[in-house]
Amino acid sequence: MILAIAAFMCLSAVTIVGNAAYIELGNPASTSYESYVPFYGFYDYGWSAVIYLQSELGGAKDLTGLTYDVYFSGVYTIYDQKIWIKHTTDTDWVGNYAKPDPVADGYTLVYEGDITFTDAHWADYISFDTMFSYNGADNMIIYWENWDGDYVSGQPRWYYPGSSYAPNRVKYRYADGSMPGDATSASYYFPNIHIHFQSDHDVGVSDIVSPESVEGLNAVPVQIQVKNEGKYGETFPVNVQINAPPIELLNEGFEDTYDIRPNAPAGWLVKDVNLDGYFSGVYAYNMWGSYYSSSYANTGTMSMRMDYGGSGGDNDWLFTPGVALTAGTTYTFDWYDRMSSSSTSYDNQLFVWIGTTQDDTGMTTLLWSDTAMFHTSHRLDTVSFTVPITGTYFIGFERNNGYSYSNMFIDDVHLYVPGSTIYDQTVTMTSLGVGSVSQAELPDWTPTTTGIYTVVATTQLSGDQNSFNDVMTKEVTVGTFVARYASTLALAGLYFIFSGSAISFK
């Protein structure tokens, strides 16, 4: 084999929450959400422009990043994004629906690259590549361009205050195939947002350079890029922890149920307690059954569906196979769920139990519940637990509610023991200058087994005023052999030739 090696109300004043300095705009108590602003990930391309008022932004300050209030749980990466900012005297977009030309119109490019969203609400901080100096006198536009070029379902959505808040201060457009042109009107989809500004003391992790996303069973350098975004030179520790792959006990995506619809996979069990279920063709109704649809599956095309019981309600169970569990060990159980309708007039409830027999009568301990399920995009739910006695256990999903015409879907059920910390090293960065980026060099790490490891890098500056950029995580897949330093070798025109265990060069 020859391998070419390539490498609630608008807050107009500063808010200090958890040592993070930012301006909070919108209403974080709102339960309304939309798909469009700042970007609509279900389409290939798009743009949005939002006007922020001087009365909201306050005095002059250097802006360093953004955080959005996200309706979403999971991991989602959007590629090739651009964020631009500009001062303006405009107060709304009424009569001006043109797509901005950021270069010709004098915008400042503050961020360019990929962005990964990992959790709900304010979890993911977008650190600017270039600070924007807000003058404290004008209004301001944040203009976002989505150049990803592809779409993925299950994209983040964005909480917003409602139609009466900033009704004409947003414009946007999205499309497949190419970047769309002008908007058709102004909008009220003003997203809840934190606009971060430069603190006196603020350092953060800007990249986990190494380990790379794929590594081999060999010594690996640990290199973390850090940046001083504050106003003073800083000396501070950088800590890196690496967690071993989890111990997998159950991982079911229901993809193997296509040919056996509507039955569950081998070892799983469905029970229709109120005896209102029936089969029609390949699907089950008023009971749990496997269901074919890429829209309702979190991954792939298959999931388990609990068809609504209508006015008669539901009392139905879905049980996992038996799993051997040890007393005192902490286990994590997670899964993705969603409803087919967001109507709050329906009674949608889900309970997760554990017990020692695969039957509702054996479900003795309640692990988790949601008695008001109205979300129509996939949500990751998780619970950690221990068992009192070593033995074989079953986990049961119970839908037990009254009137509803909304289907419930479960997918990607996962039971595991979280990986232990196998690497924990700290190095001190000395006198990192204002605005400077430097690389922390830590001792090499040598993985001992294949699997997916988690790297957690943390800056530990005492008195850091912005906690949003202090921590970065990265998953590293370890295989038996992976070539490193690809770009250097490729430029040199080197190729490895593998024949059995021998390696030669040409």
C-alpha positions as CSV (number, residue, x, y, z in Angstrom):
1,M,0.0,0.0,0.0
2,I,1.3,3.4,-0.9
3,L,0.2,6.4,1.2
4,A,0.7,10.0,0.1
5,I,1.1,11.8,3.5
6,A,-0.8,15.1,3.4
7,A,-1.0,16.7,5.9
8,F,-36.1,39.0,28.9
9,M,-35.5,42.7,28.6
10,C,-32.8,44.3,26.7
11,L,-29.9,44.9,29.1
12,S,-28.0,48.0,28.0
13,A,-25.3,47.8,30.7
14,V,-22.4,45.5,31.4
15,T,-23.3,42.2,33.0
16,I,-20.9,40.3,35.1
17,V,-21.8,36.6,35.4
18,G,-19.4,33.9,36.4
19,N,-16.5,36.4,36.0
20,A,-17.4,37.0,32.3
21,A,-17.9,40.6,31.1
22,Y,-20.5,40.9,28.4
23,I,-23.6,42.8,27.2
24,E,-26.7,40.6,27.3
25,L,-29.4,41.4,24.7
26,G,-32.8,39.8,24.3
27,N,-34.7,37.8,26.8
28,P,-33.0,34.6,28.1
29,A,-36.3,33.6,29.8
30,S,-38.0,33.3,26.4
31,T,-39.0,29.8,25.1
32,S,-39.4,31.0,21.5
33,Y,-36.8,29.8,19.0
34,E,-36.1,30.0,15.3
35,S,-33.8,28.6,12.7
36,Y,-32.6,31.6,10.7
37,V,-30.4,34.1,12.6
38,P,-27.4,34.1,12.7
39,F,-27.4,31.2,10.2
40,Y,-29.7,28.4,9.0
41,G,-27.6,25.2,8.9
42,F,-30.2,23.2,7.0
43,Y,-29.3,25.2,3.9
44,D,-26.0,25.3,2.0
45,Y,-25.4,29.1,2.2
46,G,-26.9,32.1,3.9
47,W,-26.4,35.5,5.5
48,S,-28.0,37.6,8.3
49,A,-27.5,41.2,9.5
50,V,-28.6,42.5,12.9
51,I,-28.6,46.1,14.1
52,Y,-27.7,46.8,17.8
53,L,-28.4,50.2,19.3
54,Q,-26.0,52.5,21.2
55,S,-28.5,52.5,24.0
56,E,-27.9,48.8,24.4
57,L,-24.2,48.7,23.8
58,G,-23.2,51.6,26.1
59,G,-19.8,53.3,26.0
60,A,-16.7,52.6,23.9
61,K,-15.2,49.1,24.4
62,D,-13.2,46.6,22.5
63,L,-15.3,43.6,21.5
64,T,-13.7,40.2,21.7
65,G,-16.4,37.6,21.0
66,L,-20.0,36.4,20.9
67,T,-22.2,33.7,22.6
68,Y,-25.7,32.8,21.3
69,D,-28.6,31.3,23.3
70,V,-28.9,28.0,21.5
71,Y,-31.9,25.7,21.4
72,F,-29.9,22.5,20.7
73,S,-28.0,19.6,22.4
74,G,-25.3,17.6,20.8
75,V,-22.4,18.4,18.5
76,Y,-22.7,20.4,15.3
77,T,-19.9,21.9,13.2
78,I,-20.6,24.6,10.6
79,Y,-17.7,25.2,8.2
80,D,-16.4,28.3,6.5
81,Q,-18.2,31.1,8.5
82,K,-17.5,34.8,8.4
83,I,-18.5,37.4,10.9
84,W,-18.3,41.1,10.1
85,I,-19.0,44.2,12.2
86,K,-19.6,47.8,11.2
87,H,-20.7,51.1,12.9
88,T,-24.0,52.6,11.6
89,T,-26.5,55.3,12.2
90,D,-29.3,53.1,11.0
91,T,-31.9,52.0,13.5
92,D,-33.8,49.4,11.4
93,W,-33.8,47.8,8.0
94,V,-37.1,49.1,6.8
95,G,-36.8,49.8,3.0
96,N,-33.2,48.5,2.9
97,Y,-33.3,44.7,2.2
98,A,-30.1,44.6,0.2
99,K,-27.4,42.0,1.0
100,P,-24.4,43.8,2.4
101,D,-21.2,44.0,0.5
102,P,-18.9,43.8,3.5
103,V,-15.7,44.9,1.7
104,A,-17.2,47.7,-0.2
105,D,-19.4,48.8,2.7
106,G,-16.5,49.1,5.1
107,Y,-17.2,46.2,7.5
108,T,-14.4,44.7,9.7
109,L,-13.9,40.9,9.4
110,V,-13.7,39.8,13.0
111,Y,-13.9,36.0,12.6
112,E,-13.3,33.5,9.7
113,G,-13.3,29.7,10.1
114,D,-15.3,26.8,11.4
115,I,-17.5,26.8,14.5
116,T,-18.6,23.8,16.6
117,F,-21.7,24.0,18.8
118,T,-21.7,21.5,21.6
119,D,-24.6,22.1,23.9
120,A,-27.7,24.1,24.6
121,H,-28.0,27.8,25.6
122,W,-24.8,29.8,26.2
123,A,-22.3,27.0,26.0
124,D,-20.2,27.9,22.9
125,Y,-18.0,31.1,22.9
126,I,-16.9,32.4,19.5
127,S,-13.7,34.3,20.0
128,F,-12.9,37.0,17.5
129,D,-9.7,36.7,15.4
130,T,-9.6,40.6,15.5
131,M,-11.1,42.8,18.2
132,F,-13.6,45.4,17.1
133,S,-13.3,48.8,18.7
134,Y,-16.8,50.0,19.3
135,N,-16.9,53.8,19.5
136,G,-19.7,54.1,22.0
137,A,-21.6,56.7,19.9
138,D,-23.0,54.9,16.9
139,N,-25.3,51.8,16.5
140,M,-23.6,48.6,15.2
141,I,-24.3,45.9,12.7
142,I,-23.2,42.2,13.1
143,Y,-23.2,40.6,9.7
144,W,-22.8,36.8,9.4
145,E,-22.1,34.8,6.2
146,N,-22.5,31.1,6.0
147,W,-20.2,29.7,3.2
148,D,-20.4,26.1,4.4
149,G,-21.8,24.8,1.0
150,D,-23.6,21.9,2.5
151,Y,-26.5,21.3,4.9
152,V,-26.9,18.9,7.9
153,S,-30.2,18.2,9.7
154,G,-30.3,18.6,13.4
155,Q,-28.8,22.1,13.2
156,P,-28.8,24.5,16.1
157,R,-31.8,26.9,16.5
158,W,-31.8,30.2,18.3
159,Y,-33.8,31.6,21.1
160,Y,-35.3,35.0,20.5
161,P,-37.4,37.4,22.7
162,G,-40.5,37.4,20.5
163,S,-42.2,39.4,17.7
164,S,-42.6,42.6,19.7
165,Y,-38.8,43.0,20.4
166,A,-36.7,44.8,17.7
167,P,-39.3,44.0,15.0
168,N,-37.3,45.4,12.0
169,R,-33.7,45.2,13.1
170,V,-33.0,41.8,11.4
171,K,-32.7,40.8,7.8
172,Y,-31.6,37.4,6.4
173,R,-31.7,35.0,3.5
174,Y,-30.7,31.4,2.9
175,A,-30.4,29.1,-0.1
176,D,-29.0,25.8,-1.5
177,G,-26.5,25.8,-4.3
178,S,-25.0,29.3,-3.9
179,M,-24.9,32.4,-1.7
180,P,-28.4,34.1,-1.9
181,G,-28.9,37.8,-2.8
182,D,-31.1,40.4,-1.1
183,A,-33.6,39.8,1.6
184,T,-37.3,40.4,0.9
185,S,-38.3,42.2,4.2
186,A,-37.1,43.0,7.7
187,S,-37.7,40.6,10.5
188,Y,-38.1,40.3,14.3
189,Y,-35.9,37.2,14.7
190,F,-33.5,39.1,16.9
191,P,-31.4,36.4,18.7
192,N,-30.6,36.4,22.4
193,I,-26.9,37.2,22.5
194,H,-23.9,37.9,24.7
195,I,-21.5,40.5,23.2
196,H,-18.2,40.1,25.0
197,F,-15.7,42.9,25.4
198,Q,-12.1,43.1,26.5
199,S,-11.5,42.6,30.2
200,D,-8.5,43.8,32.2
201,H,-7.4,40.2,32.8
202,D,-8.4,37.5,30.2
203,V,-6.4,34.6,28.7
204,G,-7.9,31.6,26.9
205,V,-7.3,28.5,24.9
206,S,-7.4,29.3,21.1
207,D,-6.4,25.9,19.7
208,I,-5.4,22.3,20.7
209,V,-2.7,21.9,18.2
210,S,-1.6,18.4,19.2
211,P,-2.8,15.7,19.7
212,E,-4.3,15.8,16.2
213,S,-7.8,14.4,15.6
214,V,-6.4,11.0,14.5
215,E,-3.3,9.5,16.1
216,G,-1.5,6.2,16.4
217,L,-0.1,4.1,19.2
218,N,3.0,6.2,19.6
219,A,4.3,9.1,21.6
220,V,2.4,12.3,20.7
221,P,3.5,15.9,21.6
222,V,0.9,17.9,23.6
223,Q,0.8,21.5,22.3
224,I,-1.8,24.1,23.3
225,Q,-2.2,27.5,21.7
226,V,-3.2,30.2,24.1
227,K,-4.0,33.9,23.7
228,N,-3.9,37.0,26.0
229,E,-7.1,38.9,25.3
230,G,-6.8,41.2,28.3
231,K,-5.1,44.6,28.9
232,Y,-2.0,43.4,30.8
233,G,0.8,40.9,30.4
234,E,0.0,37.7,32.3
235,T,1.8,34.7,33.8
236,F,-0.5,31.7,34.2
237,P,-0.8,27.9,34.3
238,V,-2.1,25.8,31.4
239,N,-3.5,22.4,32.3
240,V,-4.2,19.5,30.0
241,Q,-6.1,16.4,30.9
242,I,-6.7,13.4,28.6
243,N,-9.5,11.0,29.4
244,A,-9.4,7.4,28.3
245,P,-12.1,6.0,26.0
246,P,-15.3,5.1,27.7
247,I,-16.2,1.5,28.5
248,E,-19.1,0.8,26.1
249,L,-21.9,-1.3,27.5
250,L,-24.8,-0.5,25.1
251,N,-24.8,1.5,21.8
252,E,-28.0,1.1,19.7
253,G,-28.9,3.3,16.7
254,F,-31.7,0.9,15.5
255,E,-30.3,0.8,12.0
256,D,-30.5,-3.0,11.9
257,T,-34.3,-2.9,12.4
258,Y,-35.1,-1.9,8.8
259,D,-35.8,-5.5,7.7
260,I,-37.7,-6.4,10.8
261,R,-40.0,-3.4,11.1
262,P,-41.9,-2.8,13.3
263,N,-40.0,-5.0,15.8
264,A,-37.2,-3.7,18.1
265,P,-33.6,-5.1,17.8
266,A,-32.7,-8.4,19.3
267,G,-32.8,-8.3,23.1
268,W,-35.0,-5.3,23.2
269,L,-38.7,-5.6,24.3
270,V,-41.8,-3.6,23.7
271,K,-44.8,-3.8,26.0
272,D,-48.2,-2.3,25.3
273,V,-49.7,-2.0,28.8
274,N,-53.0,-0.5,27.9
275,L,-53.5,-2.9,24.9
276,D,-54.4,-0.3,22.4
277,G,-51.5,-1.0,19.9
278,Y,-51.8,-2.6,16.5
279,F,-49.6,-3.3,13.4
280,S,-50.3,-2.0,9.9
281,G,-47.8,-3.0,7.3
282,V,-44.3,-2.3,8.5
283,Y,-45.3,0.1,11.3
284,A,-46.7,-0.1,14.8
285,Y,-49.5,2.3,16.1
286,N,-50.3,3.3,19.6
287,M,-47.2,1.5,20.8
288,W,-43.4,1.5,20.3
289,G,-42.1,0.3,17.0
290,S,-39.1,0.8,14.7
291,Y,-39.6,3.6,12.2
292,Y,-37.9,4.5,8.9
293,S,-37.2,8.2,8.4
294,S,-34.0,10.2,8.2
295,S,-35.9,13.2,9.4
296,Y,-37.0,11.6,12.7
297,A,-33.8,9.5,13.2
298,N,-30.9,11.4,14.9
299,T,-28.4,9.5,12.7
300,G,-29.0,7.2,9.8
301,T,-32.6,6.4,8.8
302,M,-34.0,4.3,11.7
303,S,-35.3,5.2,15.2
304,M,-37.9,3.9,17.7
305,R,-41.3,5.6,17.5
306,M,-44.0,5.7,20.1
307,D,-47.1,6.4,18.0
308,Y,-49.5,8.8,19.8
309,G,-52.5,7.4,21.6
310,G,-54.9,10.2,20.7
311,S,-57.7,10.8,23.2
312,G,-57.1,7.4,24.8
313,G,-53.6,8.3,26.0
314,D,-50.5,6.1,26.3
315,N,-49.1,3.5,28.7
316,D,-46.3,1.9,26.8
317,W,-42.8,0.6,27.5
318,L,-39.5,0.1,25.5
319,F,-36.9,-2.0,27.4
320,T,-33.2,-2.4,26.7
321,P,-31.5,-5.8,26.8
322,G,-30.0,-6.9,30.1
323,V,-26.7,-5.4,31.0
324,A,-24.3,-6.5,33.8
325,L,-23.7,-3.6,36.2
326,T,-21.4,-3.4,39.2
327,A,-22.3,-1.8,42.5
328,G,-20.5,1.5,43.2
329,T,-19.5,2.1,39.6
330,T,-20.9,5.4,38.0
331,Y,-22.6,4.8,34.7
332,T,-23.8,7.3,32.1
333,F,-26.9,6.7,30.0
334,D,-27.9,9.0,27.2
335,W,-30.1,9.1,24.2
336,Y,-31.7,11.4,21.6
337,D,-35.4,12.2,21.7
338,R,-37.9,14.5,19.9
339,M,-41.6,14.9,19.3
340,S,-43.4,15.2,15.9
341,S,-45.4,18.3,17.1
342,S,-44.5,21.2,19.4
343,S,-48.2,21.9,20.4
344,T,-48.4,22.6,24.1
345,S,-52.0,21.4,24.1
346,Y,-50.7,17.8,24.1
347,D,-49.7,15.8,27.2
348,N,-46.2,14.5,26.3
349,Q,-44.4,12.7,29.0
350,L,-41.3,10.4,29.1
351,F,-39.9,8.5,32.1
352,V,-36.7,6.4,32.2
353,W,-36.5,3.7,34.8
354,I,-34.1,0.9,35.8
355,G,-34.8,-2.5,37.3
356,T,-33.8,-6.1,37.5
357,T,-36.5,-7.6,35.2
358,Q,-37.5,-6.7,31.7
359,D,-41.0,-5.7,32.6
360,D,-42.9,-2.6,33.9
361,T,-43.4,-4.4,37.2
362,G,-39.7,-4.7,37.6
363,M,-38.9,-1.1,37.0
364,T,-38.1,0.0,40.5
365,T,-36.0,3.2,40.2
366,L,-36.8,6.3,38.3
367,L,-33.7,7.7,36.6
368,W,-35.0,10.6,34.6
369,S,-38.3,12.3,33.5
370,D,-39.7,15.1,31.3
371,T,-43.4,15.7,31.8
372,A,-43.5,18.5,29.2
373,M,-41.9,17.4,26.0
374,F,-42.5,19.8,23.1
375,H,-39.2,19.9,21.2
376,T,-39.2,19.0,17.5
377,S,-35.5,18.8,16.9
378,H,-33.3,16.0,18.4
379,R,-32.2,16.6,21.9
380,L,-29.5,14.7,23.8
381,D,-30.7,13.7,27.3
382,T,-28.4,12.1,29.8
383,V,-28.4,10.7,33.3
384,S,-25.6,9.3,35.5
385,F,-26.4,6.6,38.2
386,T,-25.0,3.8,40.3
387,V,-26.7,0.5,41.3
388,P,-26.8,-0.8,44.8
389,I,-26.2,-4.5,44.0
390,T,-24.1,-6.1,41.3
391,G,-26.3,-7.9,38.8
392,T,-28.1,-7.7,35.5
393,Y,-30.3,-4.7,34.9
394,F,-32.7,-3.4,32.3
395,I,-33.6,0.2,31.5
396,G,-37.1,1.1,30.4
397,F,-38.5,4.1,28.5
398,E,-42.1,4.7,29.6
399,R,-44.5,7.0,27.7
400,N,-47.4,7.3,30.1
401,N,-49.6,10.3,29.4
402,G,-53.1,11.5,28.5
403,Y,-54.4,13.1,25.3
404,S,-51.8,13.6,22.6
405,Y,-51.5,13.6,18.8
406,S,-47.7,13.9,18.8
407,N,-45.4,11.0,18.1
408,M,-42.3,10.4,20.2
409,F,-38.9,9.3,18.8
410,I,-35.9,7.7,20.5
411,D,-32.5,7.1,18.9
412,D,-28.9,6.5,19.5
413,V,-29.2,4.9,23.0
414,H,-25.9,4.8,24.8
415,L,-24.8,3.2,28.1
416,Y,-21.2,3.5,29.2
417,V,-18.7,4.0,31.9
418,P,-16.9,7.4,31.4
419,G,-13.2,7.2,30.7
420,S,-10.8,7.9,33.5
421,T,-8.2,10.7,33.4
422,I,-5.0,9.1,32.3
423,Y,-2.9,12.2,31.6
424,D,-2.8,15.4,33.8
425,Q,0.0,17.8,33.2
426,T,0.4,21.6,33.8
427,V,2.9,24.1,32.4
428,T,3.3,27.8,33.2
429,M,3.2,30.5,30.5
430,T,5.4,33.4,31.6
431,S,4.8,37.1,30.7
432,L,2.5,36.5,27.8
433,G,2.0,40.0,26.3
434,V,-1.2,41.8,25.5
435,G,-2.8,40.3,22.3
436,S,0.0,37.7,22.0
437,V,-0.5,34.1,21.0
438,S,1.9,31.5,22.2
439,Q,2.1,27.7,22.3
440,A,2.3,25.8,25.6
441,E,4.5,22.7,25.3
442,L,3.6,19.9,27.7
443,P,5.1,16.4,28.1
444,D,4.4,13.9,25.4
445,W,1.5,11.5,25.7
446,T,1.6,7.9,24.7
447,P,-1.8,6.2,24.2
448,T,-1.8,2.5,25.1
449,T,-5.0,1.3,23.4
450,T,-7.1,2.3,20.4
451,G,-10.3,4.2,20.9
452,I,-11.7,7.7,21.2
453,Y,-9.9,9.9,23.8
454,T,-11.0,13.3,25.1
455,V,-8.5,16.1,25.5
456,V,-9.4,19.0,27.8
457,A,-7.2,22.1,27.8
458,T,-7.7,24.8,30.4
459,T,-6.1,28.2,31.2
460,Q,-5.9,28.8,34.9
461,L,-5.3,32.6,35.4
462,S,-6.3,33.7,38.8
463,G,-8.8,36.6,38.4
464,D,-9.6,35.8,34.8
465,Q,-12.6,37.9,33.9
466,N,-13.9,35.9,31.0
467,S,-14.4,32.2,31.7
468,F,-16.0,31.5,28.2
469,N,-12.6,31.0,26.5
470,D,-10.8,29.2,29.4
471,V,-11.6,25.6,28.3
472,M,-11.4,23.7,25.0
473,T,-12.1,20.0,24.4
474,K,-11.1,17.8,21.5
475,E,-11.8,14.2,20.6
476,V,-8.8,12.1,19.4
477,T,-9.3,8.8,17.6
478,V,-6.3,6.5,18.2
479,G,-5.7,3.7,15.7
480,T,-2.8,1.3,15.3
481,F,-0.8,3.5,12.9
482,V,-1.1,7.1,11.9
483,A,1.6,9.2,10.1
484,R,2.2,12.6,11.6
485,Y,3.8,15.8,10.2
486,A,2.0,15.1,6.9
487,S,2.5,18.5,5.2
488,T,6.2,18.5,5.8
489,L,6.7,15.0,4.3
490,A,4.3,15.7,1.4
491,L,6.2,18.8,0.5
492,A,9.4,16.8,0.5
493,G,7.8,14.4,-2.0
494,L,8.2,11.5,0.4
495,Y,5.9,8.5,0.4
496,F,5.8,5.5,2.6
497,I,5.6,2.0,1.0
498,F,4.2,-0.6,3.3
499,S,4.8,-4.2,2.6
500,G,4.1,-6.4,5.5
501,S,6.1,-4.9,8.4
502,A,8.8,-3.3,6.3
503,I,8.9,0.4,5.6
504,S,11.0,1.9,2.8
505,F,11.3,5.3,1.2
506,K,11.3,6.5,-2.4
